């Protein structure tokens, strides 16, 4: 891919306010910094620029606190629903869909990813672009790469990609903001996902997933295509269960056929192809336990966020949006 973006065309819209750096943790002196600088410099990035970039990064304690308590690991499904499946989120989703209908229709037709799924992703991720994150990306990725040992390898790689992309564009790092984990734009792409999946809708050479809904919509759809979305395929099927509860401890990837799961006591309440692979899903819902068969496209949604509750929120929001747009 070419440069990160022609940043001059979108800088003014990205600037959300610059705060003076205080109590900065000079990550250029961190024990792991030299090795990181060496790796990124080998890709053609100036060493002095890298040194300066890391010296400007600020350690954010609030980031370390936030990442230790993600909603999908601390809340049951019944509470998760109250966050993402509200009337207001649906109403705002319909507004976003109508405002971007031409783009959504074209992208959906070209990729096979339904408009409602694209809108639901953006709705769950950033409330349709209203909540894209207030942390500087350089602060978020540096804090997690250097001061969060449990996931340091992952965030170190993301930091390296971000530095490389930022250098290619001449981007002043102080202005670009995202989530506490360094996710960016309407669809909350990590730097590696931006590099791999972000797309330029207009063909103008600028991939702006922060302020251009067209690019964000196309990028989300491309992410799904790259992860194997099956056009026209179902996402999940409701089921009845009477069997061993350990059946649900098998992960997100579909591995057993509908027939095999039925033999284990998990039976679909709708007609499904008996040889179709599925994964058993159980939620603690508002009216008790819910049992489901997660199909291939459900698994694809979990590639965006590795959580069954996340995928279910996206799916159910998408179904509400589709019903209201009919």
One Martini backbone bead per residue (centre of mass of N, CA, C, O) as a GRO file, in nm:
protein
  326
    1UNK     BB    1   0.101   0.031   0.015
    2UNK     BB    2   0.098   0.339   0.042
    3UNK     BB    3   0.059   0.589   0.204
    4UNK     BB    4  -0.134   0.642   0.464
    5UNK     BB    5  -0.186   0.953   0.375
    6UNK     BB    6  -0.298   1.263   0.276
    7UNK     BB    7  -0.281   1.451   0.548
    8UNK     BB    8  -0.340   1.741   0.451
    9UNK     BB    9  -0.659   1.679   0.386
   10UNK     BB   10  -0.728   1.591   0.722
   11UNK     BB   11  -0.607   1.731   0.975
   12UNK     BB   12  -0.823   1.936   1.068
   13UNK     BB   13  -1.036   1.701   1.132
   14UNK     BB   14  -0.846   1.550   1.354
   15UNK     BB   15  -0.835   1.789   1.537
   16UNK     BB   16  -0.921   1.785   1.901
   17UNK     BB   17  -0.678   1.876   2.050
   18UNK     BB   18  -0.396   2.005   2.219
   19UNK     BB   19  -0.190   1.872   2.471
   20UNK     BB   20   0.027   1.917   2.691
   21UNK     BB   21   0.309   1.764   2.794
   22UNK     BB   22   0.300   1.570   3.091
   23UNK     BB   23   0.464   1.343   3.250
   24UNK     BB   24   0.657   1.204   3.060
   25UNK     BB   25   0.733   0.900   2.913
   26UNK     BB   26   1.047   0.812   2.800
   27UNK     BB   27   1.046   0.563   2.563
   28UNK     BB   28   1.337   0.591   2.440
   29UNK     BB   29   1.458   0.462   2.733
   30UNK     BB   30   1.354   0.198   2.707
   31UNK     BB   31   1.468  -0.124   2.706
   32UNK     BB   32   1.283  -0.186   2.428
   33UNK     BB   33   1.338   0.047   2.219
   34UNK     BB   34   1.588  -0.026   2.048
   35UNK     BB   35   1.470  -0.276   1.910
   36UNK     BB   36   1.232  -0.131   1.779
   37UNK     BB   37   1.393   0.075   1.618
   38UNK     BB   38   1.550  -0.130   1.451
   39UNK     BB   39   1.309  -0.264   1.309
   40UNK     BB   40   1.187  -0.004   1.177
   41UNK     BB   41   1.445   0.100   1.034
   42UNK     BB   42   1.458  -0.147   0.831
   43UNK     BB   43   1.192  -0.006   0.677
   44UNK     BB   44   1.291   0.317   0.641
   45UNK     BB   45   1.305   0.455   0.918
   46UNK     BB   46   1.400   0.710   1.095
   47UNK     BB   47   1.571   0.714   1.387
   48UNK     BB   48   1.524   1.002   1.494
   49UNK     BB   49   1.220   0.995   1.461
   50UNK     BB   50   1.167   0.759   1.653
   51UNK     BB   51   1.292   0.883   1.903
   52UNK     BB   52   1.099   1.125   1.912
   53UNK     BB   53   0.828   0.978   1.920
   54UNK     BB   54   0.883   0.824   2.193
   55UNK     BB   55   0.945   1.085   2.365
   56UNK     BB   56   0.631   1.192   2.331
   57UNK     BB   57   0.517   0.976   2.486
   58UNK     BB   58   0.240   0.898   2.711
   59UNK     BB   59   0.163   0.777   3.002
   60UNK     BB   60  -0.152   0.590   3.068
   61UNK     BB   61  -0.328   0.479   3.331
   62UNK     BB   62  -0.620   0.462   3.213
   63UNK     BB   63  -0.550   0.243   3.006
   64UNK     BB   64  -0.473   0.015   3.204
   65UNK     BB   65  -0.753   0.010   3.338
   66UNK     BB   66  -0.937  -0.037   3.090
   67UNK     BB   67  -0.805  -0.312   2.977
   68UNK     BB   68  -0.891  -0.480   3.251
   69UNK     BB   69  -1.228  -0.407   3.177
   70UNK     BB   70  -1.395  -0.544   2.962
   71UNK     BB   71  -1.727  -0.583   2.897
   72UNK     BB   72  -1.731  -0.888   2.785
   73UNK     BB   73  -1.591  -0.994   3.075
   74UNK     BB   74  -1.800  -0.843   3.305
   75UNK     BB   75  -2.071  -0.896   3.144
   76UNK     BB   76  -2.367  -0.991   3.082
   77UNK     BB   77  -2.586  -1.012   2.828
   78UNK     BB   78  -2.816  -0.847   2.959
   79UNK     BB   79  -2.626  -0.589   2.983
   80UNK     BB   80  -2.515  -0.567   2.697
   81UNK     BB   81  -2.787  -0.496   2.566
   82UNK     BB   82  -2.821  -0.214   2.716
   83UNK     BB   83  -2.591  -0.084   2.540
   84UNK     BB   84  -2.646  -0.186   2.213
   85UNK     BB   85  -2.989  -0.235   2.230
   86UNK     BB   86  -3.115   0.049   2.159
   87UNK     BB   87  -3.323   0.284   2.040
   88UNK     BB   88  -3.109   0.499   1.983
   89UNK     BB   89  -2.912   0.323   1.817
   90UNK     BB   90  -3.119   0.263   1.601
   91UNK     BB   91  -3.191   0.550   1.518
   92UNK     BB   92  -2.900   0.632   1.437
   93UNK     BB   93  -2.869   0.408   1.225
   94UNK     BB   94  -3.086   0.506   1.030
   95UNK     BB   95  -2.957   0.778   0.978
   96UNK     BB   96  -2.689   0.673   0.864
   97UNK     BB   97  -2.808   0.506   0.637
   98UNK     BB   98  -2.954   0.736   0.484
   99UNK     BB   99  -2.696   0.919   0.446
  100UNK     BB  100  -2.540   0.631   0.315
  101UNK     BB  101  -2.697   0.461   0.098
  102UNK     BB  102  -2.539   0.463  -0.165
  103UNK     BB  103  -2.283   0.332  -0.052
  104UNK     BB  104  -2.409   0.081   0.075
  105UNK     BB  105  -2.532  -0.037  -0.179
  106UNK     BB  106  -2.271  -0.066  -0.340
  107UNK     BB  107  -2.100  -0.231  -0.139
  108UNK     BB  108  -2.297  -0.465  -0.101
  109UNK     BB  109  -2.306  -0.551  -0.397
  110UNK     BB  110  -1.989  -0.597  -0.429
  111UNK     BB  111  -1.951  -0.793  -0.149
  112UNK     BB  112  -2.217  -0.918   0.023
  113UNK     BB  113  -2.246  -0.714   0.251
  114UNK     BB  114  -2.465  -0.605   0.451
  115UNK     BB  115  -2.565  -0.301   0.546
  116UNK     BB  116  -2.652  -0.369   0.842
  117UNK     BB  117  -2.372  -0.477   0.929
  118UNK     BB  118  -2.205  -0.226   0.883
  119UNK     BB  119  -2.370  -0.037   1.064
  120UNK     BB  120  -2.346  -0.205   1.325
  121UNK     BB  121  -2.046  -0.187   1.361
  122UNK     BB  122  -2.035   0.125   1.381
  123UNK     BB  123  -2.238   0.137   1.619
  124UNK     BB  124  -2.074  -0.032   1.826
  125UNK     BB  125  -1.795   0.110   1.807
  126UNK     BB  126  -1.897   0.457   1.755
  127UNK     BB  127  -2.181   0.562   1.716
  128UNK     BB  128  -2.138   0.661   1.416
  129UNK     BB  129  -1.870   0.850   1.505
  130UNK     BB  130  -1.903   0.987   1.800
  131UNK     BB  131  -1.704   0.745   1.936
  132UNK     BB  132  -1.347   0.729   1.872
  133UNK     BB  133  -1.171   0.868   2.078
  134UNK     BB  134  -0.922   1.049   2.314
  135UNK     BB  135  -0.658   0.912   2.236
  136UNK     BB  136  -0.351   0.894   2.164
  137UNK     BB  137  -0.208   0.659   1.978
  138UNK     BB  138   0.084   0.676   2.083
  139UNK     BB  139   0.005   0.639   2.381
  140UNK     BB  140  -0.149   0.374   2.373
  141UNK     BB  141   0.069   0.191   2.237
  142UNK     BB  142   0.304   0.252   2.431
  143UNK     BB  143   0.178   0.172   2.698
  144UNK     BB  144   0.113  -0.130   2.605
  145UNK     BB  145   0.396  -0.215   2.505
  146UNK     BB  146   0.568  -0.126   2.781
  147UNK     BB  147   0.317  -0.155   3.036
  148UNK     BB  148   0.177  -0.447   2.916
  149UNK     BB  149   0.287  -0.756   2.934
  150UNK     BB  150   0.051  -0.949   2.847
  151UNK     BB  151   0.032  -0.763   2.547
  152UNK     BB  152   0.299  -0.659   2.423
  153UNK     BB  153   0.341  -0.801   2.147
  154UNK     BB  154   0.094  -0.684   2.007
  155UNK     BB  155   0.144  -0.371   2.062
  156UNK     BB  156   0.422  -0.360   1.935
  157UNK     BB  157   0.332  -0.420   1.646
  158UNK     BB  158   0.135  -0.183   1.624
  159UNK     BB  159   0.342   0.038   1.676
  160UNK     BB  160   0.521  -0.023   1.433
  161UNK     BB  161   0.309   0.026   1.217
  162UNK     BB  162   0.234   0.315   1.296
  163UNK     BB  163   0.513   0.441   1.257
  164UNK     BB  164   0.546   0.369   0.963
  165UNK     BB  165   0.291   0.512   0.856
  166UNK     BB  166   0.346   0.793   0.974
  167UNK     BB  167   0.613   0.845   0.825
  168UNK     BB  168   0.507   0.819   0.532
  169UNK     BB  169   0.305   1.085   0.584
  170UNK     BB  170   0.395   1.303   0.808
  171UNK     BB  171   0.258   1.258   1.082
  172UNK     BB  172   0.149   1.419   1.354
  173UNK     BB  173   0.105   1.246   1.646
  174UNK     BB  174  -0.069   1.447   1.832
  175UNK     BB  175  -0.356   1.432   1.654
  176UNK     BB  176  -0.405   1.124   1.668
  177UNK     BB  177  -0.702   0.947   1.749
  178UNK     BB  178  -0.841   0.701   1.993
  179UNK     BB  179  -0.844   0.443   2.166
  180UNK     BB  180  -0.705   0.278   2.436
  181UNK     BB  181  -0.596   0.057   2.201
  182UNK     BB  182  -0.559   0.219   1.910
  183UNK     BB  183  -0.820   0.260   1.771
  184UNK     BB  184  -0.956   0.365   1.443
  185UNK     BB  185  -1.225   0.522   1.371
  186UNK     BB  186  -1.539   0.415   1.286
  187UNK     BB  187  -1.418   0.096   1.287
  188UNK     BB  188  -1.171   0.044   1.465
  189UNK     BB  189  -0.869   0.030   1.358
  190UNK     BB  190  -0.593  -0.110   1.355
  191UNK     BB  191  -0.302  -0.063   1.201
  192UNK     BB  192  -0.296  -0.347   1.063
  193UNK     BB  193  -0.586  -0.321   0.947
  194UNK     BB  194  -0.544  -0.075   0.783
  195UNK     BB  195  -0.324  -0.191   0.598
  196UNK     BB  196  -0.501  -0.450   0.502
  197UNK     BB  197  -0.829  -0.314   0.467
  198UNK     BB  198  -0.823  -0.040   0.381
  199UNK     BB  199  -1.032   0.183   0.176
  200UNK     BB  200  -1.082   0.362  -0.135
  201UNK     BB  201  -1.371   0.479  -0.260
  202UNK     BB  202  -1.298   0.732  -0.464
  203UNK     BB  203  -0.991   0.721  -0.575
  204UNK     BB  204  -0.791   0.967  -0.428
  205UNK     BB  205  -0.563   0.834  -0.221
  206UNK     BB  206  -0.757   0.849   0.035
  207UNK     BB  207  -0.764   0.698   0.369
  208UNK     BB  208  -1.056   0.795   0.556
  209UNK     BB  209  -1.178   0.663   0.871
  210UNK     BB  210  -1.266   0.927   1.039
  211UNK     BB  211  -1.446   1.139   0.820
  212UNK     BB  212  -1.515   0.905   0.597
  213UNK     BB  213  -1.773   0.697   0.543
  214UNK     BB  214  -1.697   0.561   0.279
  215UNK     BB  215  -1.428   0.435   0.371
  216UNK     BB  216  -1.538   0.290   0.619
  217UNK     BB  217  -1.744   0.107   0.481
  218UNK     BB  218  -1.547  -0.033   0.284
  219UNK     BB  219  -1.354  -0.142   0.504
  220UNK     BB  220  -1.548  -0.322   0.658
  221UNK     BB  221  -1.628  -0.500   0.421
  222UNK     BB  222  -1.340  -0.599   0.354
  223UNK     BB  223  -1.295  -0.745   0.618
  224UNK     BB  224  -1.518  -0.957   0.571
  225UNK     BB  225  -1.417  -1.073   0.309
  226UNK     BB  226  -1.131  -1.159   0.415
  227UNK     BB  227  -1.297  -1.353   0.643
  228UNK     BB  228  -1.544  -1.510   0.473
  229UNK     BB  229  -1.796  -1.400   0.376
  230UNK     BB  230  -2.136  -1.520   0.314
  231UNK     BB  231  -2.348  -1.461   0.091
  232UNK     BB  232  -2.669  -1.524   0.234
  233UNK     BB  233  -2.588  -1.612   0.502
  234UNK     BB  234  -2.628  -1.712   0.800
  235UNK     BB  235  -2.555  -1.654   1.150
  236UNK     BB  236  -2.798  -1.760   1.345
  237UNK     BB  237  -2.954  -2.016   1.566
  238UNK     BB  238  -3.200  -2.121   1.734
  239UNK     BB  239  -3.215  -2.326   2.041
  240UNK     BB  240  -3.239  -2.641   2.200
  241UNK     BB  241  -3.161  -2.776   2.538
  242UNK     BB  242  -3.043  -3.128   2.638
  243UNK     BB  243  -2.746  -3.154   2.822
  244UNK     BB  244  -2.415  -3.102   2.832
  245UNK     BB  245  -2.264  -2.806   2.932
  246UNK     BB  246  -1.973  -2.865   2.799
  247UNK     BB  247  -2.049  -2.808   2.500
  248UNK     BB  248  -1.976  -2.480   2.530
  249UNK     BB  249  -1.643  -2.550   2.546
  250UNK     BB  250  -1.533  -2.481   2.207
  251UNK     BB  251  -1.568  -2.208   2.097
  252UNK     BB  252  -1.617  -2.016   1.787
  253UNK     BB  253  -1.556  -2.234   1.590
  254UNK     BB  254  -1.690  -2.423   1.359
  255UNK     BB  255  -1.697  -2.807   1.397
  256UNK     BB  256  -1.996  -2.898   1.404
  257UNK     BB  257  -2.268  -3.039   1.316
  258UNK     BB  258  -2.599  -3.017   1.339
  259UNK     BB  259  -2.634  -3.319   1.392
  260UNK     BB  260  -2.423  -3.352   1.619
  261UNK     BB  261  -2.556  -3.144   1.811
  262UNK     BB  262  -2.827  -3.291   1.833
  263UNK     BB  263  -2.703  -3.546   1.970
  264UNK     BB  264  -2.615  -3.341   2.222
  265UNK     BB  265  -2.898  -3.148   2.255
  266UNK     BB  266  -2.869  -2.932   2.007
  267UNK     BB  267  -3.158  -2.781   1.864
  268UNK     BB  268  -3.297  -2.653   1.608
  269UNK     BB  269  -3.592  -2.439   1.541
  270UNK     BB  270  -3.479  -2.441   1.252
  271UNK     BB  271  -3.404  -2.480   0.936
  272UNK     BB  272  -3.112  -2.682   0.865
  273UNK     BB  273  -2.831  -2.788   0.753
  274UNK     BB  274  -2.700  -3.086   0.867
  275UNK     BB  275  -2.384  -3.024   0.755
  276UNK     BB  276  -2.356  -2.776   0.902
  277UNK     BB  277  -2.155  -2.572   1.068
  278UNK     BB  278  -2.119  -2.526   1.431
  279UNK     BB  279  -2.161  -2.336   1.738
  280UNK     BB  280  -2.209  -2.332   2.067
  281UNK     BB  281  -2.442  -2.110   2.238
  282UNK     BB  282  -2.442  -1.919   2.553
  283UNK     BB  283  -2.680  -1.718   2.738
  284UNK     BB  284  -2.756  -1.465   2.982
  285UNK     BB  285  -3.059  -1.366   2.988
  286UNK     BB  286  -3.348  -1.199   3.083
  287UNK     BB  287  -3.504  -1.510   3.070
  288UNK     BB  288  -3.241  -1.663   3.063
  289UNK     BB  289  -3.134  -1.908   2.892
  290UNK     BB  290  -2.954  -1.915   2.581
  291UNK     BB  291  -2.969  -2.094   2.264
  292UNK     BB  292  -2.718  -2.153   2.003
  293UNK     BB  293  -2.615  -2.141   1.652
  294UNK     BB  294  -2.308  -2.081   1.525
  295UNK     BB  295  -2.218  -1.965   1.228
  296UNK     BB  296  -2.003  -1.863   1.000
  297UNK     BB  297  -2.083  -1.553   1.012
  298UNK     BB  298  -2.044  -1.532   1.313
  299UNK     BB  299  -1.743  -1.587   1.309
  300UNK     BB  300  -1.669  -1.342   1.137
  301UNK     BB  301  -1.752  -1.130   1.345
  302UNK     BB  302  -1.536  -1.234   1.560
  303UNK     BB  303  -1.289  -1.112   1.400
  304UNK     BB  304  -1.338  -0.822   1.510
  305UNK     BB  305  -1.440  -0.965   1.787
  306UNK     BB  306  -1.360  -1.212   2.036
  307UNK     BB  307  -1.701  -1.225   2.076
  308UNK     BB  308  -2.017  -1.340   2.117
  309UNK     BB  309  -2.156  -1.081   2.221
  310UNK     BB  310  -2.067  -0.897   2.001
  311UNK     BB  311  -2.189  -1.053   1.761
  312UNK     BB  312  -2.480  -1.041   1.870
  313UNK     BB  313  -2.510  -0.737   1.875
  314UNK     BB  314  -2.466  -0.693   1.577
  315UNK     BB  315  -2.690  -0.875   1.475
  316UNK     BB  316  -2.938  -0.754   1.628
  317UNK     BB  317  -2.900  -0.469   1.525
  318UNK     BB  318  -2.923  -0.538   1.224
  319UNK     BB  319  -3.216  -0.646   1.240
  320UNK     BB  320  -3.345  -0.385   1.338
  321UNK     BB  321  -3.259  -0.209   1.101
  322UNK     BB  322  -3.389  -0.370   0.875
  323UNK     BB  323  -3.684  -0.354   0.976
  324UNK     BB  324  -3.689  -0.028   0.975
  325UNK     BB  325  -3.618  -0.007   0.652
  326UNK     BB  326  -3.880  -0.151   0.519
   0.00000   0.00000   0.00000
